Amino acid sequence: MNNKPKNLNELVEYIEHSMSIVKTAPHLHRYVVDGIRNNIFYMTQTKEFFSGYYSKEAFEQVFDSGNHTNLCKEHHYGLKGLAERIIEMNLSNDVMKQFIKDNASYHYTTKEENIQLKLNKQSYTKCKIELNTYMGWVHSKLNKLETNDDPISQYLKYKIKTKYQQINVTQHSWWG
């Protein structure tokens, strides 16, 4: 078995081959959709597909612990639906690559939020999940403290700025 990383060109070639199976054997459609969905899922686990957004709860976990270990990579567009659309649309190679890049990105959420999103058809509004960039959440934290001059708020503001400076910026540089 070949362990080299998958690339988008090979994924598109696989999808085209799979689509030809659907044309000759329509009863295998659901298997083809699952195969395409699974391969898109594995392909999109890289930083390249990270949208740059965190839910507020996910941000708090990263801010407090400094790692992403307990977070979920939540694909904001269901990958099964994406696979179905790719089959229906019959796209050229280049358009298909861009379509996958545009629609298979993920945000970071907590496991609990991920479950709620699945139960509510990916509706962030219905689940009351806000998204923002990491720096957006940091600025939000600081802005809330800016209006208070009490000693506790000033201390917290100092701690947030200190914590932010301790974060490995190169780790987060791909956020944009």
C-alpha positions, 0 to 999 in steps of 0.5 A: 500500500502506498503511504504518500499523502493524497493530493487534490489532482488524485482526488479529482481523478478518483472522483471522475472514475467514480462518476463513470461507475454511477453512469454504468451502474446507477444502483451503486450510487450510494457507495460512490457517494460514500467513497467520494465523501470519505476521500474528501474528508481525509483530503481536507484534514490539512491546514490548507482547508482550515477556514480560520474560524473558531467557535467561542467555546473552541477559542476558549479551550485553545486560549486556556490550554494552548492546543487544539487536542479536544476540538473538532474540525467541523465542516461547515458544508456537509461532505455527503451533500458536497459529494452529491453535488459534485456528481450532479454538477459534472464539473471540469477538473479545475472547477471541481478542485476549486469547488472542493477548496471552496466548500470543504473547509472546516472551522474549529468547534467543541465536540458538543457543538459539533454534535449539536450542529449535526442534529440541527442541519449545520445551522450555527444560528439555531445552535447559537454558535458564533464564529470568529478568527482567533485574533477576533476573539482575542480583541473581543476579550480585550474590548470587553475589559477596555470599558472597565477601569476597575483593578480586576478588569485591568489585571485580566487585560494584562493577563490576556495580553501576556497570554497572547504574547506567549502563544506561538505565533508561527503555530497560528500564522496560517489563520490569515 
